[in-house]
Amino acid sequence: MPSSLSSSSPSSSRSTTHAYVSNQTLARMLVIVVVTMVILNIVYLVPQFPKISIHENHYFFEEESHMYRGGNNNHVDNDNDHDNANNHNFKNTTTTTTGVDDNNVYSDSADRRYIQDLIVKEAGINLTPDMEKSLPTMAQIRKVFGPKPVILGLESCTTFRDTVPALERMLGASGMFNTGTNLVTHLLKQNCEIPERREKSGEHQSKESYGMRWQVPWGKHTPVKFRNEHSTEKAAAIKKDYILPVITIRHPYSWFGSMCKNGYTAKWDHRKTNPKTTEINTNCPHLKQGNSKAPWNPVEVKYAEGRTDHHLSLAHLWNDWYSYYLSGVKGGDIPFVVVRMEDLVFYPKETITTVCECAGGRIREDQLFQHVTDSAKADSPGHDKSTGLYEAWVKYSKPNTKERYGFIENDYDAARIALNDSLMESLGYQHPS
C-alpha cells in the first residue's frame, strides 16, 4: 500500500497540529468577542428608567416628556366618544412627607404635634374641648387623601425658571368653580414671594409686586384653551408666558355637591340644593337624563366675552376643564402645577412651599406660616362664607362614602362611567364606597 495512504510524514503532522491550535485560538477569540458584545448591550441598551431627582426636600420624577397628557375630547355628540376618556395615563408627583416621626413611622405623638402646630400655634385657633373632639385624626385624613400632598406638573418647574427672568416671574390661580382658587391665592399672597422682585420693589409693596397675582391673565375660571384669545382688563399688559398657573382641583364627588349649591355660570337641568336642609337632592348632580340607558345631561358654561363651552354632563365638565391643561391643547402646552384643594386644607405649608419654590420663590422667614382661618371667600361677594379652616378640617375629612355625598344611585353609576379614572388615580381620588 502506498505510504501516503498508510501514514503521515513528520512535516504533515506538524501542520495539522498547528492548524488545530490555530482553530482553538480562533474559537476562544470568538467567545471573548461574543461575551464582550453581550456585556456592552447590557450596559448601553437597557431601557432608561425615569430618574429620581431631589429638589430641596421634594422628590419627583424627571422625564423628558412635557407635562401629563390625557383627558377626553370636548364637544362630543355621543356616549361612545367618552370611552377613550379613561384610557389616558396620568402620573402623580407627590411632595414632602408630613405627620411622621424621625423614623418615618406614623405615630400618635407626631400626629398631635402636626395638628397642634397647624391649628393652634400657627393658625391661632383656640380649640374648645368640643372642637377638639370634632377634629379628625391624621389617620382619618390619610385614609381619605393619603399621607402627603399630591402635585402634578412639578417636572415643568425647571423649564419655567430657566425661561422666565426672575424679575418677571409671577404665580396666579386657575381652576374650575368651587375648587379653592381663592384659598390658594390667599395662601400664596401671605406666604410666598419672588426674592428678586421683592429686592427691586422694596418693603411694604403690593403682593403682586412680589409676584403673587390674584389669577392668571386669562381669568382664573376660564379654560386654558381660551388663553390666547382673552385677557382680563387688568392683565392686558402681562406677558402670559411669565406667569405660572397654580391650578386647583377637588375630589369630583365633593365638587358635585358644591356645584349643586352654586353652579355659577354652569347651566344644566337640575334642582339646586338647599344648603339649609339635609334632605337628599334626587335631582342633582343629575348626570343623565334618566336611568343608566338615558342620554347624558348636557352642561353649558358661559365665560367672559360671550365664550361658551359645552360638555356631556357635569362629570365631563370636571374631566374636560383639566384635560385642556393636561392634554396640552393649544394654549395649554405650558408649565403649570395642579394642586388638590384638600391639600391646601390639610397640608397647606408643604403644598404652598413646593409651589412657591417651583416658580423660584421662597417662603417668608420673618413670620410664622400664615393660614387662612376664615372663609377664603369672605371678601368675594356672592360666595359661601361659612367654611373656615376648622370647619374645613371637619367637613373634608369625612369618610369617602355614598352616605357622605347623598346622591341617588343612578348618579353614582353614571359618575363611574363618566369620570376619567386615570386622572382620578393620579390625584389619589377614589369613587365612594
VOPAGU-2260 file (C-alpha; in pm, 1 decimal, decimal comma):
REM VOPAGU-2260
SITE   aa  ch    i         X         Y         Z
SITE  MET   A    0       0,0       0,0       0,0
SITE  PRO   A    1     146,1     336,8     -82,8
SITE  SER   A    2     290,8     506,4     219,5
SITE  SER   A    3      93,0     820,4     151,5
SITE  LEU   A    4    -224,5     632,6     240,6
SITE  SER   A    5     -95,8     442,3     542,1
SITE  SER   A    6      90,7     710,6     740,1
SITE  SER   A    7     173,6    1085,0     754,8
SITE  SER   A    8     513,3    1242,8     723,7
SITE  PRO   A    9     654,2    1448,0    1022,7
SITE  SER   A   10     600,4    1778,3     840,5
SITE  SER   A   11     236,5    1691,1     766,6
SITE  SER   A   12     175,8    1602,9    1130,1
SITE  ARG   A   13     316,7    1936,2    1247,1
SITE  SER   A   14      93,2    2128,1    1003,6
SITE  THR   A   15    -215,3    1950,3    1133,7
SITE  THR   A   16    -120,5    2030,5    1493,8
SITE  HIS   A   17     -64,1    2396,2    1410,8
SITE  ALA   A   18    -399,0    2415,2    1234,2
SITE  TYR   A   19    -570,4    2257,7    1536,4
SITE  VAL   A   20    -407,9    2507,3    1774,0
SITE  SER   A   21    -499,1    2798,6    1547,2
SITE  ASN   A   22    -860,7    2681,5    1537,0
SITE  GLN   A   23    -872,2    2662,8    1918,8
SITE  THR   A   24    -729,3    3012,4    1948,6
SITE  LEU   A   25    -978,7    3146,0    1696,4
SITE  ALA   A   26   -1264,8    2982,7    1883,4
SITE  ARG   A   27   -1153,5    3138,3    2211,9
SITE  MET   A   28   -1128,5    3479,9    2047,1
SITE  LEU   A   29   -1479,2    3445,4    1906,7
SITE  VAL   A   30   -1613,6    3354,3    2250,9
SITE  ILE   A   31   -1443,7    3661,2    2401,9
SITE  VAL   A   32   -1588,5    3885,7    2129,8
SITE  VAL   A   33   -1940,4    3747,9    2179,8
SITE  VAL   A   34   -1923,2    3784,8    2559,8
SITE  THR   A   35   -1793,3    4142,5    2523,4
SITE  MET   A   36   -2079,0    4233,9    2289,2
SITE  VAL   A   37   -2334,5    4089,2    2530,6
SITE  ILE   A   38   -2189,2    4292,5    2819,2
SITE  LEU   A   39   -2190,5    4610,2    2611,1
SITE  ASN   A   40   -2555,4    4552,5    2516,0
SITE  ILE   A   41   -2649,9    4508,0    2880,1
SITE  VAL   A   42   -2473,2    4829,9    2978,5
SITE  TYR   A   43   -2581,4    5056,9    2695,5
SITE  LEU   A   44   -2902,7    4918,9    2553,3
SITE  VAL   A   45   -3118,4    4856,3    2859,8
SITE  PRO   A   46   -3426,9    5079,7    2885,5
SITE  GLN   A   47   -3360,6    5408,2    3060,7
SITE  PHE   A   48   -3598,9    5447,3    3353,9
SITE  PRO   A   49   -3701,8    5784,5    3497,6
SITE  LYS   A   50   -3451,8    5925,6    3742,5
SITE  ILE   A   51   -3544,2    6025,7    4093,7
SITE  SER   A   52   -3436,6    6383,8    4139,9
SITE  ILE   A   53   -3410,6    6585,9    4457,4
SITE  HIS   A   54   -3524,0    6947,6    4461,7
SITE  GLU   A   55   -3474,5    7085,3    4810,6
SITE  ASN   A   56   -3674,4    6835,0    5018,1
SITE  HIS   A   57   -3919,1    6747,7    4741,1
SITE  TYR   A   58   -3884,1    6432,8    4535,5
SITE  PHE   A   59   -4020,6    6397,0    4185,5
SITE  PHE   A   60   -3967,5    6206,9    3863,6
SITE  GLU   A   61   -3760,7    6377,4    3598,3
SITE  GLU   A   62   -3874,4    6294,4    3246,2
SITE  GLU   A   63   -3814,4    6440,8    2904,0
SITE  SER   A   64   -4181,1    6440,2    2809,2
SITE  HIS   A   65   -4372,2    6762,8    2878,4
SITE  MET   A   66   -4636,8    6750,9    3148,8
SITE  TYR   A   67   -4914,9    6496,8    3156,1
SITE  ARG   A   68   -5129,6    6412,1    2862,9
SITE  GLY   A   69   -5482,6    6280,3    2887,3
SITE  GLY   A   70   -5848,7    6360,0    2917,1
SITE  ASN   A   71   -6133,6    6316,2    2678,2
SITE  ASN   A   72   -6234,2    6527,7    2382,2
SITE  ASN   A   73   -6480,2    6807,2    2435,4
SITE  HIS   A   74   -6786,0    6890,6    2223,8
SITE  VAL   A   75   -6864,7    6524,8    2151,0
SITE  ASP   A   76   -7210,2    6422,4    2046,5
SITE  ASN   A   77   -7243,5    6061,3    2155,1
SITE  ASP   A   78   -7167,8    5844,3    2456,5
SITE  ASN   A   79   -6917,2    5626,8    2275,1
SITE  ASP   A   80   -6671,1    5912,1    2240,1
SITE  HIS   A   81   -6625,2    5910,1    2616,0
SITE  ASP   A   82   -6493,3    5553,2    2612,9
SITE  ASN   A   83   -6147,1    5688,7    2536,5
SITE  ALA   A   84   -6150,7    5920,2    2837,4
SITE  ASN   A   85   -6040,9    5650,0    3080,3
SITE  ASN   A   86   -5755,2    5525,7    2862,4
SITE  HIS   A   87   -5513,5    5815,8    2913,4
SITE  ASN   A   88   -5233,9    5776,5    3166,3
SITE  PHE   A   89   -5178,6    6046,7    3425,6
SITE  LYS   A   90   -4886,5    6020,3    3666,6
SITE  ASN   A   91   -4884,1    6192,7    4002,8
SITE  THR   A   92   -4596,8    6369,9    4168,3
SITE  THR   A   93   -4603,3    6359,1    4545,4
SITE  THR   A   94   -4409,4    6607,5    4752,1
SITE  THR   A   95   -4296,0    6616,6    5110,4
SITE  THR   A   96   -4377,4    6366,8    5380,4
SITE  THR   A   97   -4566,4    6501,9    5676,8
SITE  GLY   A   98   -4700,5    6378,5    6008,7
SITE  VAL   A   99   -4425,1    6122,7    6064,5
SITE  ASP   A  100   -4165,5    6085,3    6335,2
SITE  ASP   A  101   -3788,0    6071,3    6291,1
SITE  ASN   A  102   -3800,8    5705,8    6188,7
SITE  ASN   A  103   -4057,3    5775,9    5913,2
SITE  VAL   A  104   -4319,7    5584,6    6108,1
SITE  TYR   A  105   -4659,5    5741,5    6169,8
SITE  SER   A  106   -4719,7    5792,6    6539,7
SITE  ASP   A  107   -4983,8    5948,8    6758,1
SITE  SER   A  108   -4730,5    6191,1    6904,6
SITE  ALA   A  109   -4618,0    6312,4    6560,0
SITE  ASP   A  110   -4980,2    6349,4    6451,2
SITE  ARG   A  111   -5069,5    6551,5    6760,2
SITE  ARG   A  112   -4767,7    6776,5    6710,6
SITE  TYR   A  113   -4867,6    6840,1    6350,0
SITE  ILE   A  114   -5227,5    6930,6    6438,3
SITE  GLN   A  115   -5121,3    7139,6    6738,7
SITE  ASP   A  116   -4865,9    7334,9    6533,4
SITE  LEU   A  117   -5102,3    7398,6    6242,1
SITE  ILE   A  118   -5435,9    7464,3    6410,9
SITE  VAL   A  119   -5328,3    7624,3    6738,9
SITE  LYS   A  120   -4974,6    7761,9    6712,8
SITE  GLU   A  121   -4972,5    7886,3    6353,5
SITE  ALA   A  122   -5340,9    7945,3    6277,0
SITE  GLY   A  123   -5411,5    8079,2    6625,6
SITE  ILE   A  124   -5742,4    7897,2    6666,6
SITE  ASN   A  125   -5848,5    7845,1    7027,1
SITE  LEU   A  126   -5997,7    7499,7    7040,4
SITE  THR   A  127   -6267,9    7424,2    7293,7
SITE  PRO   A  128   -6295,3    7068,1    7427,2
SITE  ASP   A  129   -6593,5    7006,6    7197,4
SITE  MET   A  130   -6397,4    7136,8    6896,1
SITE  GLU   A  131   -6106,9    6908,8    6979,6
SITE  LYS   A  132   -6342,0    6611,9    6988,3
SITE  SER   A  133   -6477,4    6700,0    6643,0
SITE  LEU   A  134   -6134,9    6737,1    6482,2
SITE  PRO   A  135   -6030,0    6441,5    6268,5
SITE  THR   A  136   -5716,7    6246,0    6344,3
SITE  MET   A  137   -5433,2    6242,2    6093,3
SITE  ALA   A  138   -5506,1    5871,7    6044,2
SITE  GLN   A  139   -5855,5    5962,7    5923,3
SITE  ILE   A  140   -5715,5    6225,1    5685,1
SITE  ARG   A  141   -5451,8    5987,2    5546,5
SITE  LYS   A  142   -5719,0    5725,6    5483,5
SITE  VAL   A  143   -5915,7    5965,2    5260,9
SITE  PHE   A  144   -5640,4    6170,7    5091,5
SITE  GLY   A  145   -5312,7    5993,7    5159,3
SITE  PRO   A  146   -5013,1    6085,6    5378,8
SITE  LYS   A  147   -4876,9    6374,4    5172,2
SITE  PRO   A  148   -4969,9    6635,5    4911,5
SITE  VAL   A  149   -5008,3    6528,4    4550,2
SITE  ILE   A  150   -4897,8    6784,1    4291,6
SITE  LEU   A  151   -4899,6    6735,8    3915,2
SITE  GLY   A  152   -4663,4    6919,3    3683,7
SITE  LEU   A  153   -4354,5    6965,3    3902,2
SITE  GLU   A  154   -4133,7    6846,4    3617,2
SITE  SER   A  155   -4212,7    7172,6    3437,9
SITE  CYS   A  156   -4070,2    7390,5    3718,6
SITE  THR   A  157   -3718,8    7389,3    3576,0
SITE  THR   A  158   -3847,6    7496,9    3235,6
SITE  PHE   A  159   -4034,9    7788,0    3393,2
SITE  ARG   A  160   -3735,2    7904,9    3597,0
SITE  ASP   A  161   -3494,8    7864,1    3304,0
SITE  THR   A  162   -3708,1    8054,5    3053,1
SITE  VAL   A  163   -3864,1    8331,9    3262,8
SITE  PRO   A  164   -3639,5    8610,6    3402,2
SITE  ALA   A  165   -3650,2    8621,9    3781,3
SITE  LEU   A  166   -3781,8    8980,1    3787,6
SITE  GLU   A  167   -4072,5    8879,3    3560,1
SITE  ARG   A  168   -4185,5    8560,1    3738,6
SITE  MET   A  169   -4538,4    8551,2    3873,5
SITE  LEU   A  170   -4787,8    8294,8    4003,3
SITE  GLY   A  171   -5165,2    8305,1    3951,8
SITE  ALA   A  172   -5462,1    8086,5    4041,1
SITE  SER   A  173   -5658,0    7886,5    3784,8
SITE  GLY   A  174   -5933,8    7633,0    3838,4
SITE  MET   A  175   -6295,9    7540,2    3791,6
SITE  PHE   A  176   -6562,3    7697,4    4016,3
SITE  ASN   A  177   -6568,2    7569,3    4376,6
SITE  THR   A  178   -6215,7    7424,8    4376,6
SITE  GLY   A  179   -6023,7    7655,6    4612,1
SITE  THR   A  180   -5887,0    7921,7    4376,6
SITE  ASN   A  181   -5943,3    8191,4    4641,7
SITE  LEU   A  182   -5778,3    7976,9    4907,1
SITE  VAL   A  183   -5460,3    7912,3    4709,8
SITE  THR   A  184   -5438,5    8282,3    4621,2
SITE  HIS   A  185   -5460,6    8392,0    4985,2
SITE  LEU   A  186   -5201,9    8134,6    5093,3
SITE  LEU   A  187   -4958,0    8237,4    4821,2
SITE  LYS   A  188   -5001,1    8610,7    4882,0
SITE  GLN   A  189   -4947,2    8573,8    5257,5
SITE  ASN   A  190   -4650,4    8337,7    5244,9
SITE  CYS   A  191   -4467,6    8335,6    4910,5
SITE  GLU   A  192   -4259,9    8594,8    4728,8
SITE  ILE   A  193   -4015,1    8609,8    4441,0
SITE  PRO   A  194   -3698,1    8735,5    4616,4
SITE  GLU   A  195   -3564,4    8927,1    4315,7
SITE  ARG   A  196   -3893,9    9112,5    4278,6
SITE  ARG   A  197   -3904,3    9199,9    4649,1
SITE  GLU   A  198   -3546,9    9327,9    4638,5
SITE  LYS   A  199   -3628,7    9552,8    4344,7
SITE  SER   A  200   -3967,5    9673,7    4474,7
SITE  GLY   A  201   -3863,0    9729,6    4836,4
SITE  GLU   A  202   -4058,3    9683,4    5157,4
SITE  HIS   A  203   -4433,8    9729,0    5209,8
SITE  GLN   A  204   -4533,5    9693,1    4846,5
SITE  SER   A  205   -4828,8    9505,4    4698,7
SITE  LYS   A  206   -4830,3    9125,9    4686,5
SITE  GLU   A  207   -4844,2    9149,0    4308,6
SITE  SER   A  208   -4520,2    9347,6    4317,8
SITE  TYR   A  209   -4366,5    9041,2    4482,3
SITE  GLY   A  210   -4503,5    8808,8    4212,6
SITE  MET   A  211   -4835,4    8688,1    4356,0
SITE  ARG   A  212   -5134,8    8763,4    4129,7
SITE  TRP   A  213   -5499,5    8702,1    4210,1
SITE  GLN   A  214   -5543,9    8494,9    3895,2
SITE  VAL   A  215   -5392,0    8404,3    3561,1
SITE  PRO   A  216   -5420,3    8679,0    3295,6
SITE  TRP   A  217   -5693,0    8498,8    3100,3
SITE  GLY   A  218   -5916,6    8464,3    3408,8
SITE  LYS   A  219   -5895,0    8200,0    3679,3
SITE  HIS   A  220   -6208,4    8008,1    3576,8
SITE  THR   A  221   -6159,9    8048,3    3201,0
SITE  PRO   A  222   -6041,5    7726,7    3030,0
SITE  VAL   A  223   -5680,9    7742,9    2916,5
SITE  LYS   A  224   -5788,4    7670,8    2559,5
SITE  PHE   A  225   -5904,4    8037,8    2552,5
SITE  ARG   A  226   -5568,0    8157,7    2689,2
SITE  ASN   A  227   -5452,1    8305,3    2359,1
SITE  GLU   A  228   -5786,1    8470,3    2288,8
SITE  HIS   A  229   -5867,7    8651,2    2612,3
SITE  SER   A  230   -5710,5    8866,2    2884,9
SITE  THR   A  231   -5877,3    9027,1    3181,9
SITE  GLU   A  232   -5886,9    9406,5    3181,4
SITE  LYS   A  233   -5615,4    9446,9    3445,8
SITE  ALA   A  234   -5386,2    9186,4    3288,4
SITE  ALA   A  235   -5379,3    9305,4    2928,9
SITE  ALA   A  236   -5014,7    9414,1    2954,7
SITE  ILE   A  237   -4889,5    9100,0    3132,3
SITE  LYS   A  238   -4688,7    8853,1    2928,0
SITE  LYS   A  239   -4875,8    8525,6    2974,2
SITE  ASP   A  240   -4565,9    8308,9    2942,7
SITE  TYR   A  241   -4423,7    8482,0    3250,6
SITE  ILE   A  242   -4690,7    8353,2    3489,4
SITE  LEU   A  243   -4706,6    8003,2    3637,6
SITE  PRO   A  244   -5068,0    7879,7    3662,6
SITE  VAL   A  245   -5139,7    7720,5    4000,2
SITE  ILE   A  246   -5437,8    7502,4    3914,7
SITE  THR   A  247   -5672,6    7387,8    4188,7
SITE  ILE   A  248   -5877,0    7070,9    4164,0
SITE  ARG   A  249   -6114,9    6899,5    4404,2
SITE  HIS   A  250   -6248,5    6549,1    4463,1
SITE  PRO   A  251   -6519,4    6523,7    4193,8
SITE  TYR   A  252   -6795,2    6391,7    4421,1
SITE  SER   A  253   -6738,2    6667,5    4675,0
SITE  TRP   A  254   -6724,9    6913,9    4385,9
SITE  PHE   A  255   -7060,6    6784,8    4254,1
SITE  GLY   A  256   -7216,1    6873,6    4589,2
SITE  SER   A  257   -7084,6    7229,8    4579,4
SITE  MET   A  258   -7191,7    7278,0    4219,0
SITE  CYS   A  259   -7541,5    7165,1    4315,9
SITE  LYS   A  260   -7549,2    7450,9    4568,9
SITE  ASN   A  261   -7395,4    7712,4    4340,0
SITE  GLY   A  262   -7315,0    7632,8    3978,3
SITE  TYR   A  263   -7218,5    7990,1    3890,5
SITE  THR   A  264   -7235,0    8017,6    3509,1
SITE  ALA   A  265   -7263,5    7641,0    3450,7
SITE  LYS   A  266   -7616,6    7561,0    3333,6
SITE  TRP   A  267   -7779,5    7219,6    3316,9
SITE  ASP   A  268   -8113,3    7059,4    3401,0
SITE  HIS   A  269   -8109,2    7001,0    3777,2
SITE  ARG   A  270   -8258,4    7119,4    4103,4
SITE  LYS   A  271   -8039,3    7341,4    4318,0
SITE  THR   A  272   -7957,9    7200,3    4660,8
SITE  ASN   A  273   -8085,4    7394,4    4959,7
SITE  PRO   A  274   -7785,6    7427,7    5196,5
SITE  LYS   A  275   -8019,2    7473,6    5493,7
SITE  THR   A  276   -8160,9    7123,0    5469,8
SITE  THR   A  277   -8016,0    6772,9    5496,4
SITE  GLU   A  278   -8274,7    6634,9    5256,0
SITE  ILE   A  279   -8126,4    6430,9    4970,3
SITE  ASN   A  280   -8146,8    6615,5    4641,4
SITE  THR   A  281   -8268,8    6348,4    4399,7
SITE  ASN   A  282   -8221,6    6578,5    4100,9
SITE  CYS   A  283   -7852,8    6674,0    4132,3
SITE  PRO   A  284   -7589,3    6628,1    4001,8
SITE  HIS   A  285   -7829,8    6463,9    3757,0
SITE  LEU   A  286   -7556,7    6335,1    3524,8
SITE  LYS   A  287   -7802,7    6152,6    3297,5
SITE  GLN   A  288   -8148,3    6249,5    3180,4
SITE  GLY   A  289   -8299,9    5936,5    3330,7
SITE  ASN   A  290   -8185,5    5581,5    3401,8
SITE  SER   A  291   -7849,7    5434,0    3306,2
SITE  LYS   A  292   -7954,2    5394,5    2941,4
SITE  ALA   A  293   -8069,8    5754,6    2906,3
SITE  PRO   A  294   -7859,0    6022,6    2730,5
SITE  TRP   A  295   -7615,7    6236,4    2927,3
SITE  ASN   A  296   -7749,4    6559,5    3075,9
SITE  PRO   A  297   -7550,5    6831,6    2890,4
SITE  VAL   A  298   -7385,7    7130,3    3059,3
SITE  GLU   A  299   -7315,3    7471,9    2909,2
SITE  VAL   A  300   -7070,3    7709,0    3076,6
SITE  LYS   A  301   -7051,8    8077,8    2989,0
SITE  TYR   A  302   -6725,4    8269,7    3018,7
SITE  ALA   A  303   -6609,9    8625,9    2952,1
SITE  GLU   A  304   -6677,4    8798,6    2622,2
SITE  GLY   A  305   -6960,5    8560,5    2536,6
SITE  ARG   A  306   -6746,8    8247,8    2510,4
SITE  THR   A  307   -6919,3    7920,7    2591,3
SITE  ASP   A  308   -6810,5    7562,8    2639,4
SITE  HIS   A  309   -7027,5    7252,9    2619,3
SITE  HIS   A  310   -6992,4    6919,7    2799,4
SITE  LEU   A  311   -7181,0    6591,8    2802,1
SITE  SER   A  312   -7252,5    6619,2    3175,4
SITE  LEU   A  313   -7124,7    6775,5    3496,3
SITE  ALA   A  314   -6878,4    6487,1    3533,7
SITE  HIS   A  315   -6749,5    6551,9    3181,0
SITE  LEU   A  316   -6704,0    6918,1    3270,5
SITE  TRP   A  317   -6467,6    6808,3    3551,1
SITE  ASN   A  318   -6277,6    6589,1    3301,9
SITE  ASP   A  319   -6267,5    6840,4    3020,5
SITE  TRP   A  320   -6167,8    7155,7    3207,4
SITE  TYR   A  321   -5849,3    6993,7    3342,3
SITE  SER   A  322   -5772,9    6792,2    3030,8
SITE  TYR   A  323   -5724,4    7120,0    2841,8
SITE  TYR   A  324   -5412,4    7168,8    3053,2
SITE  LEU   A  325   -5310,3    6806,0    3091,9
SITE  SER   A  326   -5353,4    6706,3    2727,6
SITE  GLY   A  327   -5172,5    7016,0    2601,4
SITE  VAL   A  328   -5438,3    7166,0    2377,8
SITE  LYS   A  329   -5347,6    7489,0    2200,4
SITE  GLY   A  330   -5278,0    7734,9    2479,1
SITE  GLY   A  331   -5234,3    7464,2    2743,1
SITE  ASP   A  332   -4890,8    7336,0    2643,7
SITE  ILE   A  333   -4717,7    7547,8    2907,7
SITE  PRO   A  334   -4556,7    7499,5    3250,9
SITE  PHE   A  335   -4813,3    7466,2    3532,2
SITE  VAL   A  336   -4878,7    7283,7    3857,3
SITE  VAL   A  337   -5201,1    7120,7    3975,4
SITE  VAL   A  338   -5277,0    7110,9    4348,4
SITE  ARG   A  339   -5559,4    6939,5    4531,3
SITE  MET   A  340   -5788,2    7167,6    4728,9
SITE  GLU   A  341   -5780,3    6913,2    5011,4
SITE  ASP   A  342   -5401,4    6951,3    5040,6
SITE  LEU   A  343   -5446,9    7326,8    5082,6
SITE  VAL   A  344   -5662,8    7241,7    5384,9
SITE  PHE   A  345   -5467,9    6957,2    5547,2
SITE  TYR   A  346   -5111,5    7011,7    5419,8
SITE  PRO   A  347   -5103,3    7384,6    5338,8
SITE  LYS   A  348   -4742,5    7458,0    5436,9
SITE  GLU   A  349   -4596,3    7166,7    5241,5
SITE  THR   A  350   -4811,8    7236,7    4936,4
SITE  ILE   A  351   -4750,1    7612,8    4920,1
SITE  THR   A  352   -4376,8    7571,9    4986,5
SITE  THR   A  353   -4343,8    7331,1    4694,0
SITE  VAL   A  354   -4544,0    7552,9    4458,5
SITE  CYS   A  355   -4359,3    7867,4    4566,6
SITE  GLU   A  356   -4016,9    7710,1    4512,3
SITE  CYS   A  357   -4129,1    7570,9    4177,7
SITE  ALA   A  358   -4152,5    7928,0    4044,0
SITE  GLY   A  359   -3824,1    8032,7    4201,9
SITE  GLY   A  360   -3991,8    8187,5    4504,6
SITE  ARG   A  361   -3930,8    8145,4    4874,6
SITE  ILE   A  362   -4148,7    8125,8    5183,8
SITE  ARG   A  363   -4118,8    8432,0    5405,8
SITE  GLU   A  364   -3890,8    8370,8    5702,2
SITE  ASP   A  365   -3984,1    8680,7    5902,5
SITE  GLN   A  366   -4313,5    8527,6    6019,1
SITE  LEU   A  367   -4486,2    8202,2    6100,3
SITE  PHE   A  368   -4663,2    8040,5    5809,7
SITE  GLN   A  369   -4988,2    8232,1    5761,8
SITE  HIS   A  370   -5305,3    8023,4    5740,4
SITE  VAL   A  371   -5648,7    8124,6    5615,1
SITE  THR   A  372   -5859,2    8076,2    5926,9
SITE  ASP   A  373   -6182,0    8233,7    5798,4
SITE  SER   A  374   -6355,0    8151,8    5473,4
SITE  ALA   A  375   -6127,9    8227,9    5177,4
SITE  LYS   A  376   -6439,0    8362,8    5004,1
SITE  ALA   A  377   -6522,1    8612,3    5278,8
SITE  ASP   A  378   -6410,5    8906,1    5063,8
SITE  SER   A  379   -6583,1    8778,9    4749,0
SITE  PRO   A  380   -6948,3    8886,5    4709,8
SITE  GLY   A  381   -7193,7    8608,4    4634,0
SITE  HIS   A  382   -6975,5    8328,0    4771,5
SITE  ASP   A  383   -7036,3    8087,9    5057,1
SITE  LYS   A  384   -6858,8    8231,4    5363,2
SITE  SER   A  385   -6935,5    7950,9    5609,9
SITE  THR   A  386   -6623,7    7734,6    5581,5
SITE  GLY   A  387   -6311,2    7844,5    5771,9
SITE  LEU   A  388   -6003,4    7633,9    5848,8
SITE  TYR   A  389   -6151,5    7446,8    6145,5
SITE  GLU   A  390   -6479,8    7384,2    5962,2
SITE  ALA   A  391   -6288,7    7265,6    5655,0
SITE  TRP   A  392   -6091,1    7012,7    5859,1
SITE  VAL   A  393   -6415,0    6867,6    5996,0
SITE  LYS   A  394   -6602,0    6882,1    5664,4
SITE  TYR   A  395   -6346,6    6742,0    5420,3
SITE  SER   A  396   -6210,5    6465,0    5641,7
SITE  LYS   A  397   -6534,4    6267,4    5640,2
SITE  PRO   A  398   -6507,5    5912,7    5501,1
SITE  ASN   A  399   -6539,9    5878,2    5124,9
SITE  THR   A  400   -6876,5    5700,4    5132,0
SITE  LYS   A  401   -7201,0    5736,8    4941,0
SITE  GLU   A  402   -7372,4    5843,5    5262,1
SITE  ARG   A  403   -7139,6    6143,8    5281,4
SITE  TYR   A  404   -7245,6    6285,1    4943,7
SITE  GLY   A  405   -7611,8    6185,3    4948,4
SITE  PHE   A  406   -7670,3    6132,6    4573,6
SITE  ILE   A  407   -7907,6    5880,7    4419,6
SITE  GLU   A  408   -7766,5    5552,0    4291,9
SITE  ASN   A  409   -7813,2    5647,1    3926,0
SITE  ASP   A  410   -7569,5    5935,1    3969,2
SITE  TYR   A  411   -7307,8    5713,4    4133,3
SITE  ASP   A  412   -7337,2    5465,4    3845,5
SITE  ALA   A  413   -7315,2    5740,2    3583,6
SITE  ALA   A  414   -7016,8    5902,6    3755,7
SITE  ARG   A  415   -6822,9    5574,8    3748,9
SITE  ILE   A  416   -6873,8    5564,9    3373,0
SITE  ALA   A  417   -6805,5    5931,3    3303,2
SITE  LEU   A  418   -6517,3    6033,3    3529,6
SITE  ASN   A  419   -6164,6    5994,8    3396,2
SITE  ASP   A  420   -6020,4    5711,1    3602,1
SITE  SER   A  421   -5660,4    5790,1    3509,2
SITE  LEU   A  422   -5692,7    6148,5    3627,0
SITE  MET   A  423   -5861,6    6038,8    3948,3
SITE  GLU   A  424   -5592,2    5780,9    4017,3
SITE  SER   A  425   -5310,6    6027,7    3953,8
SITE  LEU   A  426   -5464,2    6257,7    4214,9
SITE  GLY   A  427   -5529,8    5984,6    4470,8
SITE  TYR   A  428   -5908,2    6023,0    4438,5
SITE  GLN   A  429   -6136,4    5720,7    4460,9
SITE  HIS   A  430   -6502,5    5653,6    4391,7
SITE  PRO   A  431   -6707,6    5638,3    4713,6
SITE  SER   A  432   -6789,0    5302,3    4865,0
